[in-house]
Amino acid sequence: MLFIIASLEVLLAVIALAELGLEISLAAFGAIVLLYLWVSTHDVKGRYTHLQRNEAPWLYDGIAEMARKAGLAMPKIYILDDYIPMAYSFRNTIVLSLGLFEVLDREEILAVAAHELGHIKNGDTKTFPVLAYGRYLMVLFTAVLIMLTRDMTVSVAALTLLGLYEVTRANFHKEREFQADETALRLLETPMSLKRALEELKYYEDLRVGVKSSALPSIEPTIDRNKKQKVQIIETHPSYDERILRILIEINGTNMFNNRVQ
């Protein structure tokens, strides 16, 4: 659906701007492809420490075992020097902040890592950057069409497609979060540890309101602690309460199914 929406936006640009629209489309796609290739070949930099097994055997071995269950190669594990408890993944890499180790126990930290493994297993670390770049293209084409055509019909059509893309992208992200949780439950020895982790992290949600994707999607979130945070108009993540409810339903449903089988 997202591909169709983006294709319609490009088609609109080609129809409205003729040869210029085609040239802009080719140039934009070329720039995005080059940026994606550049990002995919660069590793994290800055306040990160590559975790070695001897530094935290329980964490390294726990993630290794879950990766084995998921049929994945052992992911790289980085520790981010940040007091805000958060985690994210890109390519075959998991990043855990130091803040997680301050508020969660070992089982809960492994549950957070299992969620990120779920994203890797489900292909989200490849898909999410593409969707983010698609969003950049949609914004670019919408701005170009409004400025160059000065046509109300074209402008409304472009804005409508952009809005539709944003809503569809947000819904897709939310569903993938739920799916990553479901995958995590199947990797964990104690599935309820994911519920406990989310319940704890819920109290720190206000600190993460300002965590945004950087200019290079899925590489490193950035935080602006000096500005008043704004509430997002379109949320791309489900609330902690929604995720916790889905986890309880999944666990109880599985238990009910197992009881019927026995």
C-alpha positions as CSV (number, residue, x, y, z in Angstrom):
1,M,0.0,0.0,0.0
2,L,2.8,2.4,0.9
3,F,4.6,1.7,-2.4
4,I,1.3,2.4,-4.3
5,I,0.9,5.7,-2.5
6,A,4.4,6.8,-3.3
7,S,4.1,5.7,-6.9
8,L,1.0,7.7,-7.3
9,E,2.8,10.8,-5.9
10,V,5.6,10.3,-8.4
11,L,3.1,9.8,-11.2
12,L,1.4,13.0,-10.2
13,A,4.7,14.8,-10.4
14,V,5.4,13.4,-13.9
15,I,1.9,14.3,-15.2
16,A,1.9,17.8,-13.6
17,L,5.5,18.8,-14.5
18,A,6.1,16.6,-17.6
19,E,9.9,16.2,-18.3
20,L,10.9,18.3,-15.3
21,G,8.9,16.0,-13.1
22,L,10.6,12.9,-14.5
23,E,14.0,14.5,-14.0
24,I,13.2,15.4,-10.4
25,S,12.0,11.9,-9.8
26,L,15.1,10.3,-11.2
27,A,17.4,12.6,-9.3
28,A,15.5,12.1,-6.0
29,F,15.5,8.3,-6.3
30,G,19.2,8.4,-7.2
31,A,20.0,10.5,-4.1
32,I,18.0,8.2,-1.8
33,V,19.7,5.1,-3.2
34,L,23.1,6.6,-2.7
35,L,22.2,7.7,0.9
36,Y,20.8,4.3,1.7
37,L,24.0,2.5,0.4
38,W,26.2,4.9,2.4
39,V,24.2,4.4,5.6
40,S,24.2,0.6,5.2
41,T,28.0,0.4,5.0
42,H,28.7,2.6,8.1
43,D,28.7,1.5,11.7
44,V,27.7,3.5,14.8
45,K,29.9,6.2,16.1
46,G,30.1,8.3,19.2
47,R,29.1,7.2,22.7
48,Y,28.8,3.5,21.9
49,T,30.7,0.6,23.3
50,H,30.8,-2.7,21.4
51,L,29.9,-5.3,24.1
52,Q,32.3,-8.2,24.5
53,R,31.2,-11.5,26.1
54,N,33.6,-11.2,29.0
55,E,32.0,-7.8,30.0
56,A,28.5,-9.3,30.5
57,P,28.4,-13.0,29.8
58,W,24.7,-13.3,31.0
59,L,23.7,-10.7,28.4
60,Y,25.8,-11.9,25.6
61,D,24.9,-15.5,26.0
62,G,21.2,-14.7,26.6
63,I,21.1,-12.8,23.3
64,A,23.1,-15.5,21.5
65,E,20.7,-18.2,22.6
66,M,17.6,-16.2,21.5
67,A,19.3,-15.4,18.2
68,R,19.8,-19.1,17.7
69,K,16.2,-19.8,18.4
70,A,15.2,-17.2,15.9
71,G,17.5,-18.6,13.3
72,L,19.6,-15.5,13.2
73,A,23.4,-14.9,13.2
74,M,24.7,-13.5,16.4
75,P,23.9,-9.7,16.3
76,K,26.4,-7.0,17.3
77,I,25.5,-5.5,20.7
78,Y,26.3,-1.9,21.5
79,I,25.9,-0.1,24.8
80,L,24.9,3.5,24.5
81,D,26.2,5.9,27.1
82,D,22.8,7.6,27.8
83,Y,20.8,7.7,31.1
84,I,17.5,7.5,29.3
85,P,16.4,3.8,29.2
86,M,15.9,2.9,25.6
87,A,16.8,0.3,22.9
88,Y,16.7,0.1,19.2
89,S,18.1,-2.0,16.4
90,F,19.4,-1.6,12.8
91,R,20.7,-4.2,10.4
92,N,21.8,-7.1,12.6
93,T,22.7,-4.8,15.5
94,I,21.1,-4.2,18.9
95,V,21.7,-1.0,20.9
96,L,20.9,-0.9,24.6
97,S,21.3,2.3,26.7
98,L,23.0,2.3,30.1
99,G,19.7,3.7,31.5
100,L,18.1,0.3,30.9
101,F,20.6,-1.3,33.4
102,E,19.6,1.2,36.0
103,V,15.9,0.4,36.0
104,L,15.5,-3.2,34.7
105,D,16.7,-6.5,36.1
106,R,18.5,-9.1,33.9
107,E,15.4,-10.9,32.7
108,E,13.8,-7.6,31.7
109,I,16.8,-6.4,29.8
110,L,16.9,-9.7,27.9
111,A,13.2,-9.2,27.2
112,V,13.9,-5.7,25.7
113,A,16.7,-7.3,23.6
114,A,14.3,-10.0,22.5
115,H,11.9,-7.4,21.2
116,E,14.8,-5.9,19.1
117,L,15.6,-9.4,17.9
118,G,12.0,-9.6,16.8
119,H,12.5,-6.5,14.6
120,I,15.6,-8.1,13.1
121,K,13.9,-11.5,12.6
122,N,10.8,-9.9,11.0
123,G,12.9,-7.8,8.6
124,D,11.9,-4.4,10.1
125,T,15.5,-3.2,10.3
126,K,15.5,-3.3,6.5
127,T,12.0,-2.1,5.9
128,F,11.8,0.8,8.3
129,P,14.7,2.8,6.7
130,V,13.1,2.4,3.3
131,L,9.8,3.7,4.6
132,A,11.5,6.7,6.2
133,Y,13.3,7.5,2.9
134,G,9.9,7.1,1.2
135,R,8.5,9.7,3.6
136,Y,11.3,12.1,2.6
137,L,10.4,11.6,-1.0
138,M,6.8,12.3,-0.3
139,V,7.5,15.5,1.5
140,L,9.9,16.6,-1.3
141,F,7.5,15.9,-4.1
142,T,4.6,17.5,-2.3
143,A,6.7,20.7,-1.8
144,V,7.8,20.7,-5.4
145,L,4.3,20.3,-6.7
146,I,2.9,23.0,-4.6
147,M,5.6,25.5,-5.4
148,L,6.0,24.8,-9.2
149,T,2.5,24.1,-10.3
150,R,0.5,26.7,-8.3
151,D,-2.4,24.5,-9.1
152,M,-5.0,24.0,-6.3
153,T,-6.1,20.6,-7.6
154,V,-2.6,19.2,-7.9
155,S,-1.6,20.7,-4.5
156,V,-4.6,19.1,-2.8
157,A,-3.9,15.8,-4.4
158,A,-0.3,15.9,-3.3
159,L,-1.2,16.8,0.2
160,T,-3.8,14.1,0.4
161,L,-1.3,11.5,-0.8
162,L,1.2,12.7,1.8
163,G,-1.3,12.5,4.6
164,L,-2.4,9.0,3.4
165,Y,1.2,7.9,3.4
166,E,1.8,9.2,6.9
167,V,-1.3,7.5,8.3
168,T,-0.5,4.2,6.6
169,R,3.1,4.3,7.6
170,A,2.1,4.9,11.3
171,N,-0.3,2.0,11.3
172,F,2.3,-0.2,9.7
173,H,4.9,0.7,12.4
174,K,2.4,0.0,15.2
175,E,1.5,-3.4,13.8
176,R,5.2,-4.3,13.4
177,E,5.8,-3.3,17.1
178,F,3.1,-5.8,18.1
179,Q,4.6,-8.4,15.9
180,A,8.1,-7.8,17.4
181,D,6.6,-8.4,20.8
182,E,4.9,-11.6,19.7
183,T,8.3,-12.8,18.3
184,A,10.0,-11.9,21.6
185,L,7.5,-13.9,23.6
186,R,8.5,-17.0,21.7
187,L,12.2,-16.4,22.3
188,L,12.1,-15.7,26.0
189,E,12.3,-18.4,28.7
190,T,10.1,-16.1,30.9
191,P,7.6,-14.4,28.5
192,M,6.1,-12.3,31.3
193,S,9.5,-10.5,31.7
194,L,8.6,-8.5,28.6
195,K,5.4,-7.3,30.3
196,R,7.3,-6.4,33.4
197,A,9.9,-4.5,31.4
198,L,7.2,-2.5,29.6
199,E,5.5,-1.7,32.9
200,E,8.7,-0.3,34.3
201,L,9.7,1.6,31.1
202,K,6.2,3.2,31.0
203,Y,7.3,5.5,33.8
204,Y,10.1,6.9,31.7
205,E,8.1,7.5,28.6
206,D,8.1,11.2,29.0
207,L,11.9,11.2,28.7
208,R,11.7,9.5,25.4
209,V,9.1,11.9,23.9
210,G,11.9,13.8,22.2
211,V,13.7,10.8,20.8
212,K,13.4,11.1,17.1
213,S,14.9,9.4,14.1
214,S,18.0,11.2,12.9
215,A,18.6,12.3,9.3
216,L,19.8,8.8,8.7
217,P,16.9,6.5,9.7
218,S,17.5,3.6,12.0
219,I,21.0,4.6,12.8
220,E,20.8,6.7,15.9
221,P,18.0,8.6,17.7
222,T,18.8,12.1,18.9
223,I,17.4,13.9,21.9
224,D,17.0,17.7,22.3
225,R,16.8,18.3,26.0
226,N,16.8,22.0,25.7
227,K,13.5,22.5,23.8
228,K,10.0,21.9,25.0
229,Q,8.9,18.6,23.5
230,K,5.9,18.5,21.1
231,V,3.3,15.8,21.0
232,Q,3.4,14.0,17.7
233,I,0.3,14.4,15.6
234,I,0.6,10.9,14.1
235,E,2.0,8.4,16.5
236,T,4.1,5.6,15.0
237,H,4.3,3.5,18.1
238,P,1.5,1.9,20.1
239,S,1.3,2.9,23.8
240,Y,2.8,0.8,26.5
241,D,-0.7,-0.1,27.7
242,E,-1.7,-1.3,24.3
243,R,1.4,-3.5,24.1
244,I,1.0,-4.9,27.6
245,L,-2.6,-5.8,26.8
246,R,-1.6,-7.6,23.6
247,I,1.1,-9.4,25.5
248,L,-1.4,-10.6,28.1
249,I,-3.8,-11.8,25.5
250,E,-1.0,-13.6,23.6
251,I,0.3,-15.3,26.8
252,N,-3.1,-16.3,28.1
253,G,-4.3,-17.4,24.7
254,T,-1.2,-19.6,24.3
255,N,-1.8,-21.0,27.8
256,M,-5.4,-21.7,27.1
257,F,-4.5,-23.5,23.8
258,N,-1.8,-25.6,25.6
259,N,-4.3,-26.6,28.3
260,R,-6.8,-27.7,25.6
261,V,-4.1,-29.8,23.9
262,Q,-3.2,-31.5,27.2
